[in-house]
Amino acid sequence: MPRQFDGRKVRAVRRGRELSQKQLGACEGVGVSGPTVARWESGDEMPKGDKLPAIAAALGQPLDALFPHEGPADLQLLRCDAGLSVAQAAAVIDATRVPLANAESGRRRLQDAYVGPLADAYGVTREELLAAQDVSFGLRTARASAPSRDEQPSLPRTVAEKINYLLQYGYEGQTAPSDEQIAQAVNEHARAHGRMGSTTADDIAALREGATTDVSDSVRAGLAHALQVDAALFRDDEELSPTVREFLAAVRFFRSIQEGQILGLAARGNHTGLSAETMTKINEIVGELKHKLPGVEDGS
């Protein structure tokens, strides 16, 4: 979410520092005329987001105090907080504005080669930049932490978002499959159904990054097989529903104590996933009985 700009607050702080509108506009990084500052303060215009750090610095105010924002940072906010325009950020990765515009608007993810240079330019870690990219694509929480029950990530819609969601949240306590392992499983599924499997690890990477959006039914079915979910999940515009999310939460727990046996059973058991009520009840029962299960020590 973009930072909040209050022109009246800017006017009050500017006057408190005994700066004219012309002087504020002439400060390093602000670079506008006095009349432009006047329009900002009156609410007739808004400054570009990448100018807010310079305005805050010129007024001697912390960025978060003068221009607060709600929720986790997205890619656009990281870029603006670094004081970079789209053109300047594009120059960092030696590309046109298109990859950045696509990523910031949630249409296509950044190529992996762009992540490191942009993270350095924005003054964040790779993990923080990838977390911000998830926010831009509607996944509200950072990759490094699982969502609480009160703050679940927005539901993924595209094939790329679904793959990344499943890899992120479906393998708690385990190592998620690599692109090569997913490609191998997709090919095995294709051959088992009389088709030639030719999917490569690069193909899977392109799917995850959103570089490839045209996905055949065979590959969709293979992805569902590889990630052990129902094939309906990978249909066009099919969201990951709260029911499936409850299912995944239960699967993560079951897999930690039964080495994935429940996952295969549930995946084969029905085509829509267990109901949220059923999975909630299962979680309650397991919570009560987990210390009595074979091989599970007390306090584990």
C-alpha positions as CSV (number, residue, x, y, z in Angstrom):
1,M,0.0,0.0,0.0
2,P,1.4,3.5,-0.9
3,R,2.4,5.9,1.8
4,Q,-0.2,8.4,3.0
5,F,0.4,12.0,2.0
6,D,-1.2,14.9,3.9
7,G,-0.5,18.2,2.3
8,R,-1.6,20.1,5.4
9,K,0.9,18.2,7.6
10,V,3.6,19.0,5.1
11,R,2.7,22.7,5.2
12,A,2.8,22.8,9.0
13,V,6.2,21.1,9.2
14,R,7.6,23.3,6.4
15,R,6.4,26.5,8.2
16,G,7.8,25.2,11.5
17,R,11.2,24.9,9.8
18,E,10.8,28.4,8.3
19,L,11.1,27.1,4.7
20,S,9.3,28.7,1.8
21,Q,7.6,26.5,-0.7
22,K,10.3,27.5,-3.2
23,Q,13.0,26.5,-0.8
24,L,11.5,23.1,-0.1
25,G,11.0,22.5,-3.9
26,A,14.7,23.3,-4.5
27,C,16.0,20.8,-1.9
28,E,18.1,17.8,-3.2
29,G,15.9,15.1,-4.5
30,V,12.7,17.2,-4.4
31,G,13.4,19.2,-7.6
32,V,10.1,21.0,-8.2
33,S,8.9,24.6,-8.3
34,G,7.3,26.5,-5.5
35,P,3.9,26.4,-7.2
36,T,4.1,22.6,-7.4
37,V,4.8,22.4,-3.6
38,A,1.8,24.7,-3.2
39,R,-0.4,22.3,-5.1
40,W,0.8,19.4,-3.0
41,E,0.0,21.2,0.2
42,S,-3.5,22.2,-1.0
43,G,-4.3,18.7,-2.2
44,D,-4.6,19.6,-5.8
45,E,-1.7,17.3,-6.7
46,M,0.2,14.5,-5.1
47,P,4.0,14.0,-5.3
48,K,5.3,10.9,-6.9
49,G,6.1,8.2,-4.3
50,D,9.8,8.2,-5.0
51,K,10.0,11.9,-3.9
52,L,8.6,11.3,-0.4
53,P,12.0,10.2,1.1
54,A,13.6,13.5,-0.2
55,I,10.7,15.6,1.1
56,A,10.9,13.9,4.5
57,A,14.7,14.4,4.6
58,A,14.4,18.1,3.6
59,L,11.9,18.6,6.4
60,G,14.0,16.7,8.9
61,Q,11.3,14.2,9.6
62,P,11.4,10.3,9.7
63,L,9.8,8.9,6.6
64,D,7.4,6.7,8.5
65,A,6.4,9.5,10.8
66,L,5.6,12.1,8.0
67,F,4.3,9.6,5.5
68,P,3.0,6.5,7.2
69,H,1.8,3.4,5.4
70,E,-0.3,0.4,6.4
71,G,0.4,-3.3,5.9
72,P,3.5,-5.0,4.5
73,A,5.6,-3.3,1.9
74,D,5.1,-4.2,-1.8
75,L,7.6,-3.7,-4.6
76,Q,6.5,-0.2,-5.5
77,L,6.9,0.9,-1.9
78,L,10.4,-0.5,-1.7
79,R,11.4,1.3,-4.9
80,C,9.8,4.6,-3.8
81,D,11.4,4.4,-0.4
82,A,14.8,4.0,-2.1
83,G,14.0,7.3,-3.9
84,L,14.1,5.6,-7.3
85,S,11.8,6.1,-10.3
86,V,10.8,3.2,-12.5
87,A,13.3,4.3,-15.1
88,Q,16.1,4.5,-12.5
89,A,15.3,1.1,-11.1
90,A,15.1,-0.3,-14.6
91,A,18.6,1.0,-15.3
92,V,19.9,-0.9,-12.3
93,I,18.9,-4.2,-13.9
94,D,19.7,-3.0,-17.4
95,A,16.2,-3.5,-18.7
96,T,13.2,-1.6,-19.9
97,R,10.5,-0.5,-17.5
98,V,8.3,-3.4,-18.5
99,P,9.6,-6.1,-16.1
100,L,9.3,-3.7,-13.1
101,A,5.9,-2.4,-14.1
102,N,4.7,-6.0,-14.6
103,A,6.0,-7.1,-11.2
104,E,4.7,-4.0,-9.3
105,S,1.3,-4.5,-10.8
106,G,1.2,-8.2,-10.0
107,R,1.2,-9.4,-13.7
108,R,4.5,-11.1,-14.0
109,R,7.2,-11.9,-11.5
110,L,10.8,-10.6,-11.6
111,Q,13.4,-12.8,-13.2
112,D,15.7,-14.3,-10.6
113,A,18.6,-12.4,-12.1
114,Y,16.9,-9.1,-11.3
115,V,16.3,-9.9,-7.6
116,G,19.8,-9.4,-6.2
117,P,20.6,-6.1,-8.0
118,L,17.2,-4.6,-7.1
119,A,17.5,-5.7,-3.4
120,D,20.9,-4.0,-3.3
121,A,19.5,-0.8,-4.9
122,Y,16.5,-0.8,-2.5
123,G,18.7,-1.4,0.5
124,V,16.9,-4.6,1.5
125,T,17.7,-8.3,1.5
126,R,16.7,-10.8,-1.2
127,E,14.2,-12.3,1.2
128,E,12.6,-8.9,1.9
129,L,12.4,-8.1,-1.8
130,L,10.8,-11.5,-2.5
131,A,8.3,-11.0,0.3
132,A,7.4,-7.6,-1.1
133,Q,6.9,-9.2,-4.5
134,D,4.5,-11.7,-2.8
135,V,2.6,-8.6,-1.5
136,S,2.4,-7.2,-5.0
137,F,0.9,-10.5,-6.2
138,G,-1.7,-10.5,-3.5
139,L,0.1,-12.8,-1.0
140,R,0.0,-10.5,2.0
141,T,2.6,-12.2,4.3
142,A,6.3,-12.5,3.9
143,R,7.8,-15.7,2.6
144,A,9.8,-16.2,5.8
145,S,6.9,-16.4,8.2
146,A,3.6,-18.4,8.1
147,P,0.4,-16.4,8.4
148,S,-1.6,-16.5,11.6
149,R,-5.2,-17.7,11.7
150,D,-6.3,-14.1,11.9
151,E,-4.1,-12.9,9.0
152,Q,-4.2,-15.3,6.1
153,P,-2.5,-14.5,2.8
154,S,-4.8,-13.4,-0.1
155,L,-5.9,-16.3,-2.3
156,P,-3.6,-17.0,-5.3
157,R,-5.2,-17.0,-8.7
158,T,-2.5,-17.6,-11.3
159,V,-0.6,-20.8,-11.9
160,A,2.6,-19.0,-10.7
161,E,0.9,-17.8,-7.5
162,K,-0.5,-21.3,-6.8
163,I,2.9,-23.0,-7.3
164,N,4.6,-20.5,-5.1
165,Y,1.9,-20.7,-2.4
166,L,2.1,-24.5,-2.3
167,L,5.8,-24.5,-2.1
168,Q,5.8,-21.9,0.6
169,Y,3.0,-23.2,2.9
170,G,2.7,-26.9,2.0
171,Y,6.1,-28.2,3.2
172,E,6.5,-26.9,6.7
173,G,9.3,-28.7,8.5
174,Q,10.4,-30.3,5.2
175,T,12.3,-29.4,2.1
176,A,10.1,-28.3,-0.8
177,P,10.7,-30.0,-4.1
178,S,13.1,-28.3,-6.5
179,D,12.2,-27.2,-10.0
180,E,14.0,-30.3,-11.3
181,Q,12.0,-32.6,-9.0
182,I,8.7,-31.0,-10.0
183,A,9.6,-31.3,-13.7
184,Q,10.5,-35.0,-13.2
185,A,7.1,-35.6,-11.5
186,V,5.2,-33.7,-14.2
187,N,6.9,-35.9,-16.9
188,E,6.3,-39.1,-15.0
189,H,2.6,-38.2,-14.7
190,A,2.5,-37.4,-18.5
191,R,4.1,-40.7,-19.4
192,A,1.7,-42.6,-17.1
193,H,-1.2,-41.1,-19.1
194,G,0.3,-42.0,-22.5
195,R,1.8,-38.6,-23.3
196,M,5.4,-37.6,-23.9
197,G,6.9,-35.7,-20.9
198,S,9.3,-33.0,-21.9
199,T,9.0,-30.4,-19.1
200,T,12.4,-29.1,-17.9
201,A,13.5,-27.4,-14.6
202,D,13.7,-24.1,-16.6
203,D,10.1,-24.6,-17.7
204,I,9.1,-24.9,-14.0
205,A,11.1,-21.8,-13.1
206,A,9.4,-19.8,-15.9
207,L,6.0,-20.9,-14.5
208,R,6.9,-19.9,-11.0
209,E,8.2,-16.5,-12.1
210,G,5.1,-15.9,-14.3
211,A,7.3,-15.7,-17.4
212,T,5.1,-18.5,-18.9
213,T,1.4,-18.2,-18.6
214,D,0.2,-20.5,-21.3
215,V,-0.1,-23.9,-19.5
216,S,-1.4,-27.1,-21.1
217,D,-3.9,-29.3,-19.3
218,S,-1.3,-32.0,-19.2
219,V,1.2,-29.8,-17.4
220,R,-1.5,-28.5,-15.0
221,A,-2.4,-32.1,-14.1
222,G,1.3,-32.9,-13.7
223,L,1.8,-30.0,-11.4
224,A,-1.1,-31.1,-9.2
225,H,0.5,-34.6,-9.1
226,A,3.9,-33.2,-8.3
227,L,2.6,-31.0,-5.5
228,Q,0.0,-33.6,-4.3
229,V,-3.1,-31.5,-4.6
230,D,-6.3,-32.0,-6.6
231,A,-6.1,-31.1,-10.3
232,A,-9.0,-28.7,-10.0
233,L,-6.7,-26.3,-8.1
234,F,-4.8,-25.5,-11.3
235,R,-7.8,-24.7,-13.4
236,D,-8.0,-21.1,-14.8
237,D,-9.2,-18.6,-12.2
238,E,-9.6,-21.4,-9.6
239,E,-8.7,-19.9,-6.3
240,L,-7.1,-21.7,-3.4
241,S,-10.2,-21.7,-1.2
242,P,-10.3,-21.5,2.6
243,T,-11.3,-25.1,2.5
244,V,-8.1,-26.1,0.7
245,R,-6.1,-23.8,3.0
246,E,-7.5,-25.7,6.0
247,F,-6.7,-28.9,4.3
248,L,-3.1,-27.8,3.7
249,A,-2.8,-26.7,7.4
250,A,-3.9,-30.2,8.5
251,V,-1.7,-31.9,6.0
252,R,1.4,-30.1,7.2
253,F,0.7,-31.4,10.7
254,F,-0.1,-34.9,9.6
255,R,3.0,-35.1,7.4
256,S,5.2,-34.2,10.4
257,I,3.9,-37.3,12.3
258,Q,3.0,-39.7,9.6
259,E,5.5,-39.0,6.8
260,G,3.0,-38.0,4.2
261,Q,0.6,-40.9,4.3
262,I,-2.4,-38.7,5.1
263,L,-1.5,-36.4,2.2
264,G,-1.8,-39.2,-0.4
265,L,-5.0,-40.5,1.2
266,A,-6.7,-37.1,1.3
267,A,-5.5,-36.2,-2.2
268,R,-7.1,-39.3,-3.6
269,G,-10.1,-39.2,-1.3
270,N,-12.2,-36.5,-3.0
271,H,-12.0,-33.9,-5.7
272,T,-13.0,-30.8,-3.8
273,G,-11.0,-31.2,-0.6
274,L,-12.4,-31.9,2.9
275,S,-14.7,-29.3,4.3
276,A,-13.3,-26.6,6.6
277,E,-15.5,-27.9,9.4
278,T,-14.1,-31.4,9.0
279,M,-10.6,-30.2,8.9
280,T,-11.1,-28.0,11.9
281,K,-12.5,-31.0,13.8
282,I,-9.6,-33.1,12.8
283,N,-7.2,-30.5,14.0
284,E,-9.0,-30.3,17.3
285,I,-8.9,-34.1,17.7
286,V,-5.2,-34.3,16.7
287,G,-4.4,-31.5,19.1
288,E,-5.9,-33.5,21.9
289,L,-4.4,-36.8,20.9
290,K,-1.0,-36.0,19.3
291,H,1.0,-36.9,22.4
292,K,-0.6,-40.3,22.5
293,L,0.3,-41.2,18.9
294,P,3.0,-43.8,18.3
295,G,6.4,-42.3,17.9
296,V,5.4,-38.9,19.2
297,E,7.1,-38.1,22.5
298,D,5.6,-35.8,25.1
299,G,6.5,-32.2,24.7
300,S,7.3,-32.6,21.0
